[in-house]
Amino acid sequence: MKAIFSFVLRYIPRPYLQLVGHWAARILSIFYIGNKVECPVCNHTYKKFLPYGRNTSSRENALCPNCLSLERHRLMALYLRRKTNFYTAPHKVLHVAPEYCFIDRFDTMTNLEYITADIESPLAKVKMDIHDIPFPDNSFDVAFCNHVMEHVEDYHRAMSELYRVLKPGGFALIQSPQDMKYTVTFEDPTITDPKERERVFLQNDHLRLFGQNYGEELQKAGFAVTEDHFVQKELSKQEVQRFALPGEEIVYFCQKK
């Protein structure tokens, strides 16, 4: 069963997997009944989460069977609840490459005007190239764009476009995979073979790996960036385990002044 599940996760693109995967995950959830872990996105509890991974070694305790949240999604939900007024104040929101676990929840929140956008995802309402966002300057209070910058051709332009459409005082969460062994962003356009890209960049459709300077890259777009060590400094070990969070991930809180 685990081998079949890993094969499906590896070869079906995640946006399409999300359309049908929640039914399979919910069926599997009967084997995970318990109260050892809790998803802060949907509030369901299990003895552990499902394994998940796009490469040959999947992560244990990663995928919520109910809402399909991963570690980074649970971190985002917890961060928004504890460190922002996202759930209580009125906001106009742009969500680029929207994650399945958030779409319906955010769409039904009465304090939000919620717009989803992507160039190819069937989950998004607006078809959009992030290099050329089709909204006027100063349109949004909040923007989410997670695990996108490692895919795009020109991440500097994509970051600048997100900055442009944010209102002054607005904030964005723009998370990306990082490898802290690199001082600066690692790119090599000569690497085109999918297997080699997966080996070097962690996934065969990644074009780069961001390093220790990711916050500086965001600042180049104009953002005031707070590198928030939320998991490491503000959460207990029990909470990190309970919510199955990415223990080393830094939250890059980006504001337009």
RAMO-V886310 format. One record per residue. N is the residue number from 1. RES is the residue in one small letter. OMEGA is omega in radians with two decimals (999 if undefined). Layout:
N,RES,OMEGA
N,RES,OMEGA
This chain:
1,m,-3.13
2,k,-3.14
3,a,3.12
4,i,-3.14
5,f,3.13
6,s,3.12
7,f,3.14
8,v,-3.14
9,l,-3.06
10,r,-2.93
11,y,3.06
12,i,3.13
13,p,-3.03
14,r,-3.14
15,p,3.13
16,y,3.07
17,l,-3.11
18,q,-3.12
19,l,-3.08
20,v,-3.01
21,g,-3.08
22,h,3.10
23,w,3.11
24,a,-3.13
25,a,3.14
26,r,3.05
27,i,3.13
28,l,-3.04
29,s,3.13
30,i,3.11
31,f,-3.05
32,y,-3.12
33,i,3.14
34,g,-3.07
35,n,-3.10
36,k,3.09
37,v,-3.09
38,e,3.10
39,c,3.13
40,p,3.05
41,v,-3.07
42,c,3.08
43,n,3.05
44,h,3.13
45,t,-3.13
46,y,3.04
47,k,2.97
48,k,3.09
49,f,3.12
50,l,3.02
51,p,3.09
52,y,3.07
53,g,3.13
54,r,3.07
55,n,-2.97
56,t,-3.14
57,s,-3.12
58,s,3.13
59,r,3.02
60,e,2.99
61,n,-3.00
62,a,-2.93
63,l,3.10
64,c,-3.12
65,p,-3.08
66,n,-3.03
67,c,-3.13
68,l,3.04
69,s,2.99
70,l,-3.09
71,e,-3.08
72,r,3.10
73,h,3.11
74,r,3.06
75,l,-3.13
76,m,-3.14
77,a,-3.13
78,l,3.14
79,y,3.13
80,l,-3.11
81,r,-3.02
82,r,-3.01
83,k,-3.11
84,t,3.06
85,n,-3.06
86,f,-3.05
87,y,-3.04
88,t,-3.07
89,a,3.08
90,p,3.12
91,h,2.89
92,k,-2.92
93,v,2.95
94,l,-3.13
95,h,-3.12
96,v,-3.08
97,a,-3.00
98,p,3.12
99,e,-3.08
100,y,-3.03
101,c,-3.09
102,f,-2.88
103,i,-3.09
104,d,-3.12
105,r,3.13
106,f,-3.09
107,d,-3.11
108,t,3.10
109,m,-3.02
110,t,3.13
111,n,-3.06
112,l,2.79
113,e,-2.85
114,y,-3.11
115,i,3.08
116,t,-3.07
117,a,3.09
118,d,-3.11
119,i,-3.08
120,e,-3.05
121,s,3.08
122,p,-3.14
123,l,-3.03
124,a,3.14
125,k,-3.08
126,v,3.05
127,k,-2.95
128,m,2.98
129,d,-3.07
130,i,3.06
131,h,-3.09
132,d,-3.05
133,i,-3.01
134,p,3.08
135,f,-3.12
136,p,3.03
137,d,2.98
138,n,-3.08
139,s,-2.93
140,f,3.05
141,d,-3.06
142,v,3.02
143,a,3.02
144,f,3.12
145,c,-3.01
146,n,3.12
147,h,3.09
148,v,-3.00
149,m,3.09
150,e,-3.11
151,h,-2.92
152,v,-3.14
153,e,-3.05
154,d,-3.07
155,y,3.08
156,h,3.13
157,r,3.14
158,a,3.09
159,m,-3.14
160,s,3.10
161,e,3.08
162,l,3.10
163,y,-3.09
164,r,-3.03
165,v,3.05
166,l,3.02
167,k,3.00
168,p,-3.06
169,g,3.12
170,g,-3.14
171,f,3.11
172,a,2.93
173,l,-3.07
174,i,-3.10
175,q,3.08
176,s,3.03
177,p,3.11
178,q,2.97
179,d,-3.01
180,m,3.03
181,k,3.09
182,y,3.08
183,t,3.13
184,v,-3.14
185,t,-3.14
186,f,3.08
187,e,3.05
188,d,-3.08
189,p,3.10
190,t,3.12
191,i,-3.10
192,t,3.13
193,d,-3.08
194,p,3.14
195,k,3.13
196,e,3.06
197,r,3.12
198,e,3.14
199,r,-3.03
200,v,-3.01
201,f,3.06
202,l,3.14
203,q,-2.99
204,n,3.07
205,d,3.04
206,h,3.13
207,l,-3.07
208,r,2.96
209,l,3.08
210,f,-3.12
211,g,-3.08
212,q,-3.05
213,n,-3.07
214,y,3.09
215,g,3.10
216,e,3.08
217,e,3.11
218,l,3.12
219,q,3.13
220,k,3.12
221,a,3.14
222,g,-3.08
223,f,2.83
224,a,-2.96
225,v,2.99
226,t,3.07
227,e,-2.98
228,d,3.09
229,h,-3.02
230,f,-3.09
231,v,-3.03
232,q,-2.97
233,k,-3.02
234,e,-3.14
235,l,3.08
236,s,3.07
237,k,3.14
238,q,3.12
239,e,3.13
240,v,3.12
241,q,-3.11
242,r,-3.11
243,f,-3.13
244,a,-3.06
245,l,3.06
246,p,-2.95
247,g,-3.07
248,e,-3.03
249,e,3.04
250,i,3.05
251,v,3.12
252,y,-3.13
253,f,-2.99
254,c,-3.13
255,q,3.01
256,k,-3.10
257,k,999
